[in-house]
Amino acid sequence: MEQWYAQAREKLAKEEKEGKYDERGKIILPAIKEMLLDFATQEAEFAQAIVQGGSLSDCISAVLKGVGNSMSGLETYKRAASFYFPGADVRVTVEIDLAPAAAQSDNKPDKPKGLLLDLSAFL
């Protein structure tokens, strides 16, 4: 897996510098590249698809094809993932914390940090 990820990272870095991007492409380029690398860490097969697939500039063009003035981040990432791996889906979980400062300053946080193990499960 490490080999495919390293190759994908090198390819995307090279194509980021050498590719031709219009103004909209330049805006989304950093986020797309970062997300593609994140996907590559999750799945070696996806990293391999990046290495063996099309260019980053072609990916950006495919993402922006038919887009008007705006597009959600989720749709952007779905299109980028599908460019390299047709049929891939992207899921996102979003949570809201109405009082994050209060939870951090409280001496008794609602959720413990770290991993909790129930040792009775091993008996």
N, C-alpha and C positions, 0 to 999 in steps of 0.2 A: 504494500500500500504506500509506504513512504516513497518508493521510487516513482510511482505515478504522480503522487502529490508534488514532489520536487520538480518533476518535469512540467506539470501543469502550471505551477507557480512561475517557473522560468519562462514558459511560453507566454503567459498572460503579461508578465512584466515587460518582456520584449515587445509584444504587440501593443501594449499600452503606449510605449514610447514611439513606435514606428508607424502605428496606424493612422489613418485619416478619419477625423471625426468632425462633424458639423457642430454648431454651438450647443444644440440639445444633447448630442452625443457626449460632448465634453462634460456636460453637467451630470449625467448619470453614470459616466464611465467609472469613477472611483467606487461608487456603491455597488455597481454590477460586478466589478472585478473582485471586491471584497466578498460579496455573497457567493460568487462562483468558487472562490477558494474555500469558503466555509463549507459549501456543499461537497467539495472535493475531499475535505477532511472527514466528512460523514460517510462517504461511499467511495471506495477505491475505483469502482466501475465508472463513477462519474468523473473522477480525475482522469482516468484513461480516455474517456470520451472527449474531454477538453484537449488532451494531448493529440488525439487522432482526429479531432473534429475541425470545424471551420475556424476562421480567424475571429479575434475579439472585435474587430471593426465590423465584420459581417454580422456578428451576434448583436452588436449595438444597433445596427441598421435594421435587423429583424425585429428587435424589441420595439423600435420606434415606428415601424411600418404601420401606417393607418392611424397613428395617434394624433389627436388634435392638440389642444393646449395643456392637457393634463392626463395623468394615469396614476392609479394607485401603486404604491410600492410593491404590494403583493402581486399585482398583475405584471409589473415590470420583472420581478424575479421569476415568475412562472414562465414568462416568455423567454427569458435568458436560459433557464434550465432546459426548456423544451428545445431550444436551438441546438444544444449539445446532446440532449438525450430526449428524443421525441417520446411523448407520453408521460414524461416525468411530471409530478405534481408537487406543489409547495404548500405546506400548511403552516399557519402561524397561530400562536396562542398569545393573547393580549390580556393583561390584568391591570386593574386600576388600584392604586393605593391612595386613598383620600388624605391620609395624614402620615406620610413617610417620615417626617422629622420626629413626630411624636413616638412612633414605633422604635426609632433608633435611640431616642433619649430615655425610653422607659427601661428600668432596670430588669423588668420581667417581660421579655419579648414574647409575643404570641407563638412564634415558631422558633423552635430550637435551631441553632446553627450546627451544621455538620450532619453526620449520618448517625441515626439511632438504630441500634441492633437489639432485638429481643433475643437474648441468649437462650431462652427456653425453646426457641425454634430448633436449636441444634441438639436437643436432648431426645 
